Amino acid sequence: MPTIFTHAAVPLLLGAAAGPKRVSRRLLAASAIAAMQPDADTLGFKFGIAYASDFGHRGAAHSVMFALAVALVATALSGWLRTTPWRAFGFVGLAALSHPLLDALTNGGLGVALAWPWDDRRFFFPWRPIEVSPIGARFFSARGLAVIGSEVLWVVLPTAVLAGALLVWRRRWDARREMPQRHMP
């Protein structure tokens, strides 16, 4: 898995680029939590839930169904999130879905149960460039620094480039909308 910080970085960068008129602070915080939340399944280890179990690490909480459920909760809370129901559904749902998709790009672990509850198989993408972060990793060890470097290269930098492009596009779009319209005689 990428570190929990990297999971949060994706919606935070994209939401910040979209701007506060489109993504409220509450929606931004909810999306960051949604992106990190699937790894709460590691608590199952303390209760004897096996990694390979449907409810083990990278199991049900890493599925498309789980991301959909999180999106529906955000939709119900859209007023509190200070956004529209559709925006809450889309932004928080995609943030939740980004987590298992990033995990499927890692080079270790058992894979991700994307299709749970219909299929309990674990999946990886064919291309897996992200160094897996060991559970309980020491971030300031040689291994931890290698994982963080991999995440910066394969997740944070591409997301920052996308966020930068979104920011430029948004500013141009906003500037065009603010320009007075010329009327032809």
C-alpha positions in Angstrom: 0.0 0.0 0.0 1.1 3.5 -0.5 1.5 5.3 2.9 -1.6 6.9 4.3 -0.2 10.3 3.6 0.1 9.6 -0.1 -3.5 8.4 -0.2 -4.7 11.7 1.2 -2.4 13.8 -1.1 -4.4 12.8 -4.2 -7.8 14.4 -3.3 -6.1 17.2 -1.4 -4.0 18.3 -4.4 -6.9 18.0 -6.9 -9.4 19.7 -4.5 -7.0 22.6 -3.9 -6.5 23.0 -7.6 -10.3 23.0 -8.2 -10.6 25.9 -5.7 -12.7 26.6 -2.7 -15.7 27.7 -4.8 -15.9 24.1 -6.2 -14.5 22.1 -3.3 -15.3 23.4 0.2 -12.9 22.8 3.0 -15.3 20.3 4.5 -15.5 18.4 1.2 -11.7 18.5 0.9 -11.3 17.1 4.4 -14.0 14.4 3.8 -12.3 13.3 0.6 -8.9 13.0 2.3 -10.5 10.9 5.0 -12.3 8.8 2.4 -9.0 8.2 0.6 -7.3 7.0 3.8 -10.1 5.2 5.4 -9.8 1.8 3.7 -6.6 1.1 5.6 -8.6 1.1 8.8 -9.0 -2.6 7.9 -5.5 -3.2 9.3 -7.2 -2.9 12.8 -8.6 -6.3 12.0 -5.1 -7.8 12.7 -5.6 -7.0 16.4 -8.9 -9.0 16.3 -7.5 -12.0 14.6 -8.9 -11.3 11.1 -6.6 -12.8 8.6 -5.0 -10.7 5.8 -6.6 -13.0 3.1 -10.1 -12.8 4.7 -12.8 -10.9 2.8 -12.6 -8.4 5.7 -8.9 -8.5 6.1 -6.4 -5.9 4.8 -7.2 -5.0 1.1 -10.4 -6.9 1.3 -14.0 -5.4 1.3 -12.8 -2.0 2.4 -10.8 -1.8 -0.8 -13.7 -2.6 -3.1 -15.6 -0.5 -5.6 -18.7 -1.3 -3.5 -17.1 0.2 -0.5 -16.2 3.4 -2.4 -19.8 3.6 -3.6 -21.1 3.3 0.0 -18.7 6.0 1.1 -19.9 8.2 -1.8 -23.6 7.6 -0.8 -22.8 8.7 2.8 -21.2 11.9 1.4 -24.2 12.5 -0.7 -26.4 12.3 2.3 -24.1 14.8 4.1 -23.8 17.1 1.1 -25.4 20.1 3.0 -23.0 19.7 5.8 -20.1 19.3 3.3 -21.3 22.6 1.8 -21.6 21.2 -1.7 -24.1 19.7 -4.1 -25.1 16.0 -3.7 -23.6 15.2 -7.1 -20.3 16.9 -6.2 -20.2 15.1 -2.8 -20.9 11.8 -4.5 -18.3 12.3 -7.2 -15.4 13.8 -5.3 -15.6 11.7 -2.2 -16.4 8.6 -4.1 -13.4 9.0 -6.4 -11.2 9.8 -3.5 -12.3 6.5 -1.8 -11.8 4.6 -5.1 -8.3 6.1 -5.6 -7.1 4.1 -2.5 -7.6 0.6 -3.9 -6.5 1.7 -7.4 -3.2 3.0 -6.0 -2.8 -0.2 -3.9 -3.3 -2.2 -7.1 -0.2 -0.4 -8.5 2.1 -1.6 -5.6 4.7 -4.3 -5.9 3.6 -6.4 -2.9 0.8 -7.7 -0.8 -2.1 -10.0 -1.7 -3.8 -7.6 -4.2 -7.0 -5.7 -3.8 -10.5 -7.1 -3.6 -12.0 -4.6 -6.1 -14.9 -6.7 -7.1 -16.0 -7.7 -3.6 -18.8 -8.9 -2.8 -19.3 -10.5 -6.2 -15.7 -11.9 -6.5 -13.3 -12.4 -3.6 -10.2 -12.6 -5.8 -7.5 -10.0 -5.2 -6.3 -8.0 -8.2 -3.2 -6.1 -9.2 -2.6 -4.0 -12.3 -0.1 -5.6 -14.7 2.2 -2.6 -14.2 3.2 -2.1 -10.5 5.8 0.6 -10.1 4.9 1.7 -6.5 7.0 0.3 -3.7 4.7 -1.4 -1.2 4.7 0.2 2.3 5.1 -2.5 4.9 2.4 -2.4 7.6 3.8 -0.5 10.5 6.6 0.9 8.4 9.3 3.1 10.0 9.2 6.2 7.7 12.7 7.3 8.7 14.4 4.0 8.0 16.1 3.2 4.7 13.0 1.1 3.6 10.6 3.9 4.6 12.6 6.5 2.7 12.6 4.2 -0.4 8.8 3.8 -0.1 8.3 7.6 0.2 10.6 8.3 -2.8 8.6 5.8 -4.9 5.3 7.4 -3.9 6.6 10.9 -4.6 7.7 9.7 -8.1 4.7 7.6 -9.1 1.8 9.3 -7.2 2.5 12.8 -5.8 4.4 14.3 -8.8 1.9 13.0 -11.4 -1.0 14.2 -9.2 0.7 17.6 -8.7 1.2 18.0 -12.5 -2.5 17.1 -13.0 -3.5 19.5 -10.3 -1.3 22.2 -11.8 -3.0 21.7 -15.2 -6.4 21.8 -13.5 -5.5 25.0 -11.8 -4.4 26.7 -15.0 -7.5 25.5 -16.8 -9.7 26.7 -13.9 -8.2 30.1 -13.8 -8.5 30.5 -17.6 -12.1 29.3 -17.4 -12.9 31.7 -14.6 -11.2 34.6 -16.4 -13.3 34.0 -19.5 -16.5 33.9 -17.5 -15.7 37.2 -15.9 -14.9 39.0 -19.1 -17.7 41.2 -20.4 -19.4 39.8 -23.4 -19.1 41.7 -26.7 -22.4 42.1 -28.5 -22.4 42.2 -32.2 -24.5 45.0 -33.7 
